[in-house]
Amino acid sequence: MENLPISDPLILTAPLETSTSTATNNPTVPGPKIETNEYITIASTKRATLASLIPPEWRVPDPLPSADEIPNVTKYALKYLTSREADITEKYTAEDLVVQIAQGVYSAVEVLRAFGRRAVVAGQLTNCLSEVLLSQAFKRATELDNHLATTGTTVGPLHGLPVSVKDQFRVEGAQTSIGFVGLLGKKETKESESEAVRILKEAGAVVYVKTNVPSGMMAIETNNNIIGYTSNAYNRDLSSGGSSGVFLFPTQGEASLIASRGSLIGLGTDIGASIRLPAGVSGLYGLKPSVGRLPYQGLANTMDGQTVIPSVIGPISHSPSDLSFMMKILLNSKPWERDPNVIPLPWRSDVDEEVRASGKDRKRKFGVMQWDGMVMPHPPIQRVLQETVEKLRGEGFEVIDWNPPAHSEAFNILFKVFTADSGQEIHGLFSLASEPPVPEVALSYSNSASAALSALGPPMTITAYWELQKQTLSYRERYAEYWNSTGGVDAVIMPVAPSVSVRKGEGKYFGYTGVANVLDAASVVIPAGVSDKGKDGRKERDMDGVSDMDKTIWESYDPEVFDGMPVGLQIMGRRLEEEKVLAIAKELEPLLR
């Protein structure tokens, strides 16, 4: 079967004028079967519709610059912006920009114009966008400007701020394909809109783009048969990170968009890495909260109803203060009153203040995991982690080696979760349009449902599912016991991944982030350095007795290829310690920068 070409540039996305969807998390709404190869025509029509909506002055002239010519496109869009638009997108945090809009320094319309143009340029160069809703966004921005001019007050704490969201989030007037051709053609309604999006809008935010995901959010890198492959904005020959899957290096469009400053802050989801890995490989901050801290109601999802390791939503941004800012706004809306799965736990500013105060007294204690015993981090990550340890000790903080229950056990738990149905739902969604799985999905789930059954075995029985839940609880208990035995560290610092990125098609491992999902721990990623071919080079290592995966990933390191890429580190706390890990991230930001 012919594969859909993925070289076409992604552009502005407009929803096709077709039927509406129902308010459900389940994306598999039955519909008419699409004939074989018709998926190519449908996807091509979608891209053509999107391309037709780009204002001429926002187009990157053909031919698009190649990755060899301009690998790093984080600043490329500046050539199309006025100096005032450049200031809007470059000078402020999200929290500061909201103040500027409220004070009348900038209008909501001009802020949207600046970020909209920058987002569109990023989309053309990295394929990071799945939907762009400029028409309704400008209408909303105009309403916000009129409200401020008429009343002298803002609509809410996000008044006029453009906010991006991952494709999973249902937005009125947009489509939610989650990377499947068979789910195109359904426009969301106000009733089907995700709860988190409703909160954003009520707070005054302008939701103007949705970002690309791998088919079903379960793949090594972000690719699908609609939009194509999403590249890293720092090096378009490399991956941007994505949504979680089996043996993967997650990639998603949200990180490439924000890294290009086509957005200051956005919302993603995470079940194994999908917020933190993209943030880590893109020089950004990303928070994975614990389950139930933020509302998941109304999101499209695969494995819907799986409760051993649920997916969570969280923010990605350029600063840890913006992550706290967004968390506070989402929680101040009392989401537990509409989503019964949200824990009634408001934002605890006192925890933030207490943590910051104790840090000033240098009473902080960190556990540091150099490697997880499964896959050795590449030289740039080893160096940056060691430099971080030296900086922490230089500031008077206590640092101990972290040797908890084997992280391989957590990795195996996640593997069982992700393959519990033997990939049958994923293949069912592909079958809606008779489309073939993209290679990144096929790596985990094979090329067909029958092949997946052969490779992964039959779906998990209810007895096995219960046993998996018990195994997860046991692991959490043993991990907590170890944590307590150390005298209680404030947080654990470890790599985000074994590599600063991967070449396209070479993603393999997400164990460093997946452990926090199994533990249901709050975890934040923070930029900590940059790979440097002069400092890192190619280190020799005794490969006797190492696993095939460890050997393959180690040998994939090339100091020339990965030179200059961001190096992120992960700060993991305990369950529901979002305020604490963000306070620590804010404390360490100037030290690690």
Order of alpha helices (4+ residues) and beta strands (2+ residues): alpha-alpha-alpha-alpha-beta-alpha-beta-alpha-beta-beta-beta-alpha-beta-alpha-beta-beta-alpha-alpha-beta-alpha-beta-alpha-alpha-alpha-alpha-alpha-beta-alpha-beta-alpha-alpha-beta-alpha
